[in-house]
Amino acid sequence: MQMARPQAIQTFGVLSPIQAICERPCERSHLRALAILVFFMASFAWTTNPLHGQANLATPGEAKAVEENEIEQRIEQRMADLALAEMGVNAPQLLLLRSYVRVNTAFACRVCELTGAEEKQLAQMNDGWIAKKMREAVDSPAKNVATGIARFLQGGAARRVAPGREQTQLDIERVKDMVDKHIDAALTDEQRIAFHTEREARDKFRNESLVRVLIAALDARVFLSNEQRQLLETELATWLKKDLYWQVYFQNQNFMPDIPKEKLAKVLTLEQIECLKGVPTLLYELAQIELGMMQQEPIMIER
């Protein structure tokens, strides 16, 4: 009895080699597995290719620019790490500037609707970034020249001369200015306007609150009238422009705020002014208290 031909031969005549393999169940399953494996390998190579989607766009010049940018970022990160190691994670300057960065970054996030890229740019201001900027503010050309002159005159290796309190405060203000510029660069024009508008309103509110604190301390001594309090608010608002350490007036009530006499003379009576004679006064800026807690290295030249 003649056996029935395979359906493929009955339809198409002669089987091709691939068809012959596919007609066998075992070889067919192996071939399917091999095809699936090849497909996934090709997909993985395509998605992990750094030039995926840029094959027709990336030129040799663009590729070189990307590589140089990556190298520059690694160098910047290395310099930041070295600056942080030199300063120390618990350095008073770093703690002070870290707080300034966090407050203003959080304020920008609250005021503006930031994108992921903008948040990432603000997140660059970590401890290493702050330490690097602090070193840039301290290592000015004038200071390097002074160190070189000291080395020449003393005939030995000179250590970096520690700055005084006023110089340290100036260096910190420089870094704060760098932080402000970095935040501005991360924002769009519309976001920048909204951020500065809210920031000015916040500073104005704090300044008005400080004025009322000074008036309250003064009122405890000379018993101001309601009209005098209102007049003093107007007078002192145009004078007070710095953040004060106001707690001292309530911690030690023997001291009075050091308010200009010409401001007081416009509002107080002669009797009230007479009561203030001989009373010790002081006016501490918040920055002075913060810097007072910082340990300064002594000035020393090694021989």
C-alpha positions in Angstrom: 0.0 0.0 0.0 1.3 3.4 -1.0 2.0 5.9 1.9 0.4 9.3 1.8 2.7 12.1 1.0 3.2 15.0 3.4 0.8 17.8 2.9 3.6 20.2 2.0 4.7 18.0 -0.8 1.2 17.5 -2.0 0.7 21.3 -2.2 4.1 22.6 -3.2 5.9 19.6 -4.7 9.4 19.4 -3.2 10.3 20.3 0.4 13.1 22.9 1.0 15.7 22.1 3.8 14.0 24.6 6.2 10.6 23.1 5.5 12.0 19.6 6.1 13.4 20.6 9.5 10.2 22.4 10.5 8.1 19.2 9.6 9.9 17.4 12.5 8.5 18.3 15.9 11.9 18.2 17.8 13.8 20.3 15.3 10.9 22.7 15.0 11.0 23.5 18.8 14.8 24.0 18.8 14.5 26.3 15.8 11.9 28.4 17.5 14.0 28.7 20.7 17.0 29.7 18.6 15.0 32.4 16.8 13.7 33.8 20.1 17.2 33.9 21.6 18.6 35.7 18.5 15.7 38.2 18.7 16.3 39.1 22.3 20.1 39.4 21.8 19.5 41.8 19.0 17.0 43.9 21.0 19.4 44.1 24.0 22.3 45.2 21.8 20.1 47.9 20.2 18.7 49.3 23.4 22.1 49.4 25.2 23.9 51.1 22.3 24.9 54.6 23.5 24.5 55.9 20.0 20.9 54.4 19.7 18.8 57.0 17.9 21.8 59.1 17.1 23.4 57.1 14.4 22.5 59.6 11.8 23.0 62.6 14.1 26.2 62.1 16.0 29.3 63.5 14.2 32.9 62.9 15.3 33.0 66.5 16.6 29.8 65.9 18.7 31.1 62.6 20.1 34.3 64.3 21.1 32.4 67.1 22.8 30.4 64.6 24.8 33.5 62.8 25.8 35.2 66.0 26.9 32.1 67.0 28.9 32.2 63.7 30.8 35.9 64.1 31.5 35.3 67.6 32.8 32.5 66.4 35.1 34.7 63.7 36.5 37.4 66.2 37.2 34.9 68.6 38.8 33.7 65.8 41.0 37.2 64.8 42.0 38.1 68.4 42.9 34.9 68.6 45.0 35.7 65.4 46.9 39.2 66.7 47.6 37.9 70.0 48.9 35.4 68.3 51.1 38.1 66.0 52.5 40.3 69.0 53.3 37.5 71.0 54.9 35.8 68.2 56.8 32.1 67.3 56.9 31.7 69.0 60.3 33.4 72.2 59.4 31.4 75.2 60.8 31.6 77.0 57.4 30.2 73.9 55.7 27.3 73.5 58.2 26.4 77.2 57.8 26.4 77.1 54.0 24.7 73.7 53.9 21.8 75.2 55.8 21.7 78.2 53.4 21.6 75.9 50.3 18.8 73.7 51.8 16.6 76.6 52.8 16.8 78.3 49.4 16.6 75.1 47.4 13.5 74.1 49.3 12.1 77.6 48.8 12.7 77.3 45.1 10.9 73.9 45.0 7.9 75.4 46.8 7.6 78.5 44.7 8.3 77.0 41.3 7.1 73.9 39.6 10.5 72.4 38.8 11.2 69.7 36.2 13.3 66.7 36.9 16.3 68.3 35.1 15.9 71.5 37.2 15.8 69.5 40.4 18.8 67.6 39.4 20.7 70.8 38.7 19.8 72.1 42.1 20.9 68.8 43.7 24.4 69.4 42.4 25.0 71.8 45.4 26.0 69.0 47.7 28.7 69.2 50.4 31.5 68.6 47.8 30.2 71.5 45.7 30.0 73.8 48.7 33.5 72.9 49.8 34.9 73.5 46.3 33.2 76.9 46.1 34.5 77.8 49.6 38.0 77.0 48.5 37.6 79.0 45.4 36.4 82.0 47.5 39.4 81.6 49.9 42.1 81.0 47.3 42.1 84.4 45.8 45.2 85.6 43.8 45.9 88.3 46.4 46.2 85.7 49.1 48.4 83.4 47.0 50.8 86.4 46.4 50.9 87.1 50.2 51.8 83.5 50.9 54.6 83.6 48.3 56.0 86.8 49.9 55.9 85.3 53.3 57.7 82.2 52.1 60.4 84.4 50.5 61.0 86.6 53.5 61.0 83.8 56.0 63.0 81.4 53.9 60.8 78.5 54.7 57.6 76.8 53.7 54.6 79.0 54.7 51.3 77.6 55.7 48.2 79.1 54.5 47.5 82.1 56.7 44.1 81.7 58.4 41.7 84.5 57.6 40.3 86.8 60.2 36.7 86.9 61.2 35.8 89.7 58.7 37.6 87.9 55.9 35.8 84.6 56.7 32.4 86.4 56.7 33.3 87.9 53.3 34.2 84.4 51.9 30.9 83.0 53.1 29.0 85.8 51.5 30.8 85.1 48.2 29.8 81.4 48.4 26.2 82.5 49.2 26.3 84.6 46.1 27.5 81.6 44.1 24.6 79.6 45.4 22.1 82.3 44.4 23.6 82.4 40.9 23.4 78.6 40.6 19.7 78.7 41.5 19.0 81.5 39.0 20.8 79.5 36.3 18.6 76.5 37.0 15.3 78.4 36.7 13.5 79.7 33.7 12.9 83.5 33.3 9.3 83.1 34.6 10.4 80.9 37.5 13.2 83.3 38.4 10.8 86.2 38.6 8.4 84.3 40.8 11.3 83.1 43.1 12.7 86.6 43.6 9.3 88.1 44.2 8.5 85.5 46.9 12.0 85.9 48.4 11.7 89.7 48.7 8.3 89.3 50.4 9.8 86.8 52.8 12.8 89.1 53.6 10.4 92.1 54.1 8.3 90.1 56.5 11.3 89.0 58.5 12.6 92.6 58.6 9.3 93.9 59.9 9.3 91.2 62.5 12.8 92.2 63.7 11.7 95.8 63.9 8.8 94.9 66.2 11.2 92.8 68.4 13.4 95.9 68.9 10.4 98.0 69.7 9.2 95.4 72.2 12.6 95.5 73.9 12.5 99.3 74.0 8.9 99.3 75.3 9.9 97.2 78.3 12.2 100.1 79.4 10.3 103.3 78.5 6.6 102.3 78.2 5.8 103.4 74.6 2.4 104.6 73.6 0.6 102.9 70.7 1.3 105.9 68.5 5.0 105.9 69.3 5.2 102.2 68.5 3.7 102.8 65.1 6.0 105.8 64.4 9.0 103.7 65.4 8.0 100.9 63.0 8.2 103.4 60.2 11.5 104.9 61.3 13.3 101.6 62.0 12.0 99.9 58.8 14.1 102.2 56.7 17.2 101.7 58.9 17.3 98.0 59.7 18.6 96.0 56.8 20.5 93.2 58.4 19.5 90.0 60.1 19.9 90.4 63.9 20.5 88.0 66.8 17.4 89.2 68.5 17.3 86.6 71.3 19.9 88.5 73.3 17.4 91.2 74.3 15.2 88.6 76.0 18.0 86.5 77.4 19.5 89.5 79.2 17.1 92.4 79.6 19.9 94.7 81.0 20.9 95.4 77.4 18.9 97.5 75.0 19.0 97.6 71.2 21.6 100.0 69.8 19.2 102.2 67.8 20.5 105.4 66.3 19.8 108.4 68.6 18.4 110.5 65.8 15.7 107.9 65.2 14.7 107.8 68.8 14.7 111.6 69.1 12.0 111.8 66.5 9.6 109.7 68.5 10.5 109.6 72.2 9.9 112.3 74.8 12.7 114.0 76.7 11.8 112.0 79.8 12.0 108.7 77.9 15.4 109.7 76.4 16.6 110.6 79.8 15.6 107.1 81.1 17.8 105.5 78.4 21.0 107.3 79.4 23.6 105.0 80.9 21.8 101.8 79.7 24.2 99.4 77.9 23.3 98.8 74.3 24.3 96.2 71.7 23.3 95.2 68.2 24.6 91.7 67.2 24.2 90.6 63.6 23.3 86.9 63.2 26.4 86.4 61.1 28.6 87.6 63.9 27.2 85.0 66.2 27.6 82.3 63.6 31.2 83.2 62.9 31.9 83.4 66.7 31.2 79.6 66.9 33.8 78.9 64.2 37.2 77.8 65.2 39.9 79.8 63.5 43.4 78.4 63.0 46.2 80.6 64.4 48.4 82.6 62.1 51.6 80.6 61.7 54.6 80.5 59.4 56.7 77.4 59.5 60.4 77.8 59.2 
